Structure formats: structure tokens, C-alpha cells
Amino acid sequence: MFLPYMAAGCYMIAFATSSVLLVCYMLCALVRYRTHRLRLQRGDASFLPRPRDLPHPGNMLSESMKYSGIQIAYFLWGYYMLQLMLFLVAMVTSYFLVLPLLGLVSSLYLQPLWTLLPTVVLSLLLNYVQIIVSRKALLQDHRYKHRRRGESAKALALNNRRVYHNFSYFLFFFNILLGFYSCLLRIAKSILLGLVFLARIDRSGLMQGYQHWDFGNVII
């Protein structure tokens, strides 16, 4: 009997969050328009594509005519897709985590969480152990001034080669498991960012080198 109330609450959360993000995207677009216009008036065209990367002038005119309508369509698609994704995430989280913890549904739904949680915690712990050991014990104490950050940093110079090889050998199979979780996390990030930035036509949803396949990124 509490399922309709839970669905209504999850939808309200998804609706409010997606609406706020849509307004933020519109404001970002307006700010970009104003910033780019001011830079062009000052004679700064460094943000524009290089002449060799520009499409045919006829295609540029065609894209400029379609720009406003396509931008609105991308805003609407991004709004509804983000709303659907947030609703599904909220429903799954509520039914398989929140409600079992509150005792409103069977605690059997928490069994996959208790099964995976130790493995995930151990993976994260060993991952940070490798990072700390690499920074503190495996690098020489030779510092140089970083060009961009302007601060001193350790150089990439190996100090304890035997310890490094021992770590690499004994943690080999663990790093395979860590790579499995990293792959799943990479897929989840790609899906999440693809949906969140669907309305942002200034952000390509495709990887570097394949942006020309993204029609939304081409028209900007």
C-alpha cells in the first residue's frame, strides 16, 4: 500500500532535480552566448574551430537555420530522459535499500548488498594502499617545480624497485578484480554523463576523436 506513495515521492524528487538542472543548463547557455559575443567584439576568436576544421559554408548556413529548433529539442529530450533516469534510480534505491532498512519490506533484498559490500570495501582499501605506498615508499625524494600548479612535486623516479615488483606480483589477481569494478564504474559514468549532459550541446556525448558523429556538438 505504500508503493504508490513511494513512487509519488520518487517522481517529485526526479521532477524537482531535473527542473533545476534544466534551468541551470539554460542559464549556462545564455552565459556562454554573452561571453563568446564579448570575446568576438574584442577580437578574440581563439575559442572558434580552426579554419581547416570548419564544415562547408553551405552546411554552416544550414546548421545555423536549424540551431534554435534543435537546441530546444535537446533541452526537452535531456529534461525527460534525466527525469526518467532519476525516477528509476530513486525507485531502486528506495525499494532495495531504504525500505529494507526501515523494515517495511523483506530484508532479503539487502542480501546482495551485504554480499558485495565487503568485496567493494576491500577493493577500495587496497587501491588506496597501493596509492599511498607508491607515493610514500616507491618514489625518490627528488622534487621539481610543477609548471602549471607552481608547486614542488616528486619526480617520477623509482626508489625501491624490489618492493615495486613484489607489490605488482602479489596484487596482480586483485588488480584484475579491481579492473572489473573499474570497468563497471566506467560504463556507469558514461551512461550517467551521457544522460545528464544530453541537453548541453556544448558538451559532446562521444569520446575524443568521434565528436563529428555527435550532431548536437556539430551544430554549436
N, C-alpha and C positions, 0 to 999 in steps of 0.2 A: 504494500500500500504506500510505502514511502518512495517507490521508484519514480512516479510522476513528479513528486516534489524535488527529488534529486535531479531529474532531467531538467526541470524548470530552472533550478539554481545553476546548474552547469551551463545552460544556454544563456542565462543572464550574464554569467562571468565571461563567456566567449563573446557575447554581443558587445559588452562594455569594453573589453580589451581590444577587439578588432576595430571598434569605432574610434577609440582613442588613437590607435596606430594609424588608421586611415587619415585622420585629421593631421597627425604628425607628418605623414608622407606628403600630404597636400602642402603643408607649410614648408617642408624641405624643398619641394619643387619650386614654390614661389621664391624662396630664398636663393635657390640656385639660379633661377631666371634673373633675378635682380643682380646677383654677384657677377654672373657672366656678362650681363649687359654693361655694368660699370667697368669691368676689365676690358671689354672691347672698346668702350669710349676712351679709355686711357691708352689704347693701342697695344694692349697685352692680349695676344692671341695664342699664347703658349698652350692653353688647355684644349685647343681645337685639334682635330686629327691632322696628320701631315698630309700635304697635297697628294702624295702617291697613294695614301690610304683612302682618299675620298672616292665615293662612287661616281658614276656618270652624272653629269649635270642634269640630264633628264630624269634620272632616278631620284636625285636630290629634290627636284621640284615636286615630283610625285609623292615622295615621302613627306615633304612639308605640308602638302594638302591633306594628307591622311593623319598628320600628327595629333591634332586635337581630339579627333574621334577615337583613335587608337589609345591615347592616353587615358581617356575616360573609361574605355573598356577594360584596360589593365587595372585601373583603380577598382572597378566593380568586381572583376574576377579575383583580384587579390583580397578584397574585403570578404567575399563569400567563401573562398577557399580557406582563408585564415580562420574565419568563424567556424567552419566545419571542423577543421583540424583541432582547434582549441576545445570545441564541444566534445569531440571524441576523446581527447586526452583527459579532459576533466571527468568524463563518464568512467573511463577505465580506471583512473586514479581513485575516484570515489568508491567504485564498486569493489575493486580488488585491493584497496589499501585502507581507505578511511573507514568504510563501513565495517570491515572485519575487525579493525582496531577498536571500534566503538561497540562491537558485539551485536550489530544489527543483522549481520549475515554470518554464514558459517566461516569459522577460522581456517577451513581447508583452503580457502582462496589465498591465504598467506603462505601456504607451503612452498610454492615456487620461489617466493621472496626469501624465506629462511634458507632455502637450498642454495640459491645463487649468491646471497649476501656474503657469506664467508669467503667465497672464491673471489668476488669482486674486491672486498676489503684487502685480502691478501695480495691481490694483483696490484692494487694502488699502493700498498705499503712497500712492496718490493720494488716497484717502479721508482718511488721517491728515494728508497735506499740506494738504488743504482745512481740516481742523480746526485745525491749527497756525497757518495763515495767518489764519484767521478770529479766532483768539484773540489773536495777537500783533500783527497788522498792520491789521486792519479795524475794531477796536473803539477807541473813545476811552478815554483813560486817566482815566476818571471812575468812582470806586468808591463803593459804598454798603454798608451793613451788612446782610447777609442775615438775614432774620427767624428762620429755622429753624436754620441752621448757626451763626449768631452770628459769622461771619467776613466780612471785606470781599470783595466780588466786583465785577467790572467790570459797568457798566450796559450794557444793550442800546442802544448809541448808535453808529451807523455813522460811521467816521472817513474812510476812503479810498473814496469812492463809485465813482470811476472804476475802481480796482483790483477792487472787488467786481463791477462789471458785466463787466469783462474776464474774470475767473475764471468767472463764470456763463455767459458766451458760449462761451468756448473749451472748457469742460469739460461742455458741455450733452450731447453724444452719449456721452461717457464716463459721465456720471451715469445715462443710460438703461441702459447695461450694468451699472453698479453697482446700479441698481434691479432689474434682472433677477436678479442674485445675491442681493440682499436679499430678493426675493420667495421664492426657493427656500429661503433660510435661515429665513424666517418660517414657511413650510409645515413645514419640518423641526422647528423649535422647537415648533410647535403639536402635531405628532404625538408628539414626544418627551415634552412636558409632559403631554399627554393620557394617555399610557400610564403614565408614572411616577407621576402623581398620581391614577390611577384608583381606587386603594384609599383615597385621602384624601377622604372625603365632606365635609370642611370646606373643600375647595378645589373650586370649580366648574370643570368642563371646558369650559364655554361662555363666550363673551365677555360683557362687561358689558352688561346690558340683556336678556339672554336666559337668565339663571340659572334662571328659573322653568321652563324646559324641562328642566333637569337634575334628574331625580327624586332622585338621590343627594344633591344640595345642598338640595333642598326638605325632606328628612326630618330634617336635623340641627337 
